[in-house]
Amino acid sequence: MDRTIRVSVMAGLLSLFVVSILAPSFLWAQSQANGQAAVAPDEVDAGTRFLIRLDGPISTKGSKKGDAFTAQTLDRLYSADGTALTPGAKIRGHIDRVDGAGKTGRARLWLAFDDIQTPNGWLPVVAMVTAVPGLHSIRVDYNREGAIEANSTRRQEAIEAAAAGALVGSAAGVASKDTKDAAMGAATAAAAAYMVASGLGQEITLEKDTKIEVILERPLFFGRT
């Protein structure tokens, strides 16, 4: 009798073990059969968005193409089988391109991501910047493959800012009754005001601890040990 019970218990444990091993692969195969997107059990699906935080500053004025940077994840990432990568995972990347405001008028910055630290070591990650939340002076241009650039106001707002700048700039010349000085002051102030309102001439600085939203362009493979 005791032997029969032991055999039944062992058979039950063996069944649970087999199910735990094969279930994720079975579900993945079933999803393929049903025409769903193929996502391996130990992968985070492409298109997943998450936040990271920079470990140090990056600037279009001081940083150069190829400079390395590090960051850490702020969100929990889940693979298809429920495996989680907890917040605080390190990410390594480099600056892919820098366009300073002094060269092009509008500063732009592109970040490339190289790999991410997981319990199974450093693994490749392919991602693109989608937003810099909390910084209204900066925006991301999707048409330029995730370029980070100085934000610009609407055209009408820029024109109004230029007009206001012209009024202030001409005040000194008007007070001295010098028409030439008034005109020069108005033109200079208007140009400066328009450049500020339109984002021209402004360098970009991402300070330490800046939060950046990224999206996976390829599945993130956790791997197995």
Residue pairs with C-beta under 8 A, 6 or more apart in sequence:
24 41
24 42
24 80
24 81
25 41
27 41
27 80
28 38
28 39
28 40
28 41
28 80
31 37
31 38
31 39
32 38
37 45
39 45
39 80
39 219
40 80
40 219
40 221
41 79
41 80
41 81
42 79
42 80
42 81
42 83
42 221
42 222
42 223
42 224
43 79
43 80
43 219
43 220
43 221
43 222
44 77
44 78
44 79
44 80
44 85
44 216
44 219
44 220
44 222
45 80
45 216
45 219
46 216
46 217
46 218
46 219
47 215
47 216
48 77
48 215
48 216
48 220
49 130
49 213
49 214
49 215
49 216
50 73
50 74
50 75
50 77
50 213
50 214
51 73
51 74
51 75
51 133
51 211
51 212
51 213
51 214
52 71
52 72
52 73
52 74
52 91
52 211
52 212
52 213
52 214
53 71
53 72
53 74
53 209
53 210
53 211
53 212
54 69
54 70
54 71
54 206
54 207
54 208
54 209
54 210
54 212
55 69
55 70
55 71
55 72
55 208
56 69
56 70
56 208
57 205
57 206
57 207
57 208
58 67
58 69
58 95
58 109
58 111
58 205
58 206
59 203
59 204
59 205
59 206
60 98
60 99
60 100
60 101
60 107
60 108
60 109
60 203
60 204
60 205
61 100
61 203
61 205
63 95
63 98
63 109
64 95
64 98
65 95
65 96
65 97
65 98
66 94
66 95
67 94
67 95
68 92
68 93
68 94
69 92
69 93
69 94
69 95
69 111
70 90
70 91
70 92
70 93
71 90
71 91
71 93
71 212
72 87
72 88
72 89
72 90
72 91
73 85
73 87
73 88
73 89
73 91
73 116
74 87
74 211
75 87
76 84
76 85
76 86
76 87
77 84
77 85
77 89
77 220
78 84
78 85
79 85
79 220
79 222
83 222
85 116
85 118
85 222
89 116
89 117
89 118
90 116
90 117
91 113
91 115
91 116
91 117
91 125
92 113
92 114
92 115
92 116
92 122
93 111
93 112
93 113
93 114
94 111
94 112
94 114
95 109
95 110
95 111
95 112
96 110
96 111
96 112
97 108
97 109
97 110
98 108
98 109
98 110
99 106
99 107
99 108
99 109
100 107
100 203
101 107
101 150
101 200
101 201
101 202
101 203
105 200
105 201
106 149
106 150
106 199
106 200
106 202
107 149
107 150
107 202
107 203
107 204
108 141
108 144
108 147
108 148
108 149
108 204
109 147
109 148
109 149
109 204
109 206
110 145
110 146
110 147
110 148
111 129
111 146
111 148
111 212
113 125
113 126
113 127
113 214
114 124
114 125
115 122
115 123
115 124
115 125
116 122
116 123
116 125
116 220
118 222
118 223
119 222
119 225
120 222
120 223
120 224
120 225
121 223
123 220
123 221
123 222
123 223
124 221
125 216
125 220
126 216
126 217
126 218
127 214
127 215
127 216
127 217
128 145
128 146
128 214
128 215
128 217
129 140
129 146
129 148
129 212
129 213
129 214
130 140
130 142
130 146
130 213
130 214
130 215
131 140
131 212
131 213
132 138
132 139
132 140
132 148
132 206
132 210
132 211
132 212
132 213
133 211
133 213
134 211
135 210
136 151
137 150
137 151
137 202
138 148
138 149
138 150
138 151
138 204
138 206
139 148
139 149
139 150
139 151
140 146
140 147
140 148
140 149
141 147
141 149
148 204
148 206
149 199
149 204
150 199
150 200
150 202
150 204
151 199
152 158
152 197
152 198
152 199
153 161
153 197
153 198
153 199
157 197
158 194
158 197
158 198
159 194
161 193
161 194
161 196
161 197
162 190
162 191
162 193
162 194
162 197
163 190
164 193
165 189
165 190
165 191
165 192
165 193
165 194
166 186
166 187
166 189
166 190
166 193
167 186
168 189
169 185
169 186
169 187
169 188
169 189
169 190
170 182
170 183
170 185
170 186
170 189
171 185
172 181
172 182
172 185
173 179
173 180
173 181
173 182
173 183
173 184
173 185
173 186
174 182
194 200
195 201
195 202
196 202
206 212
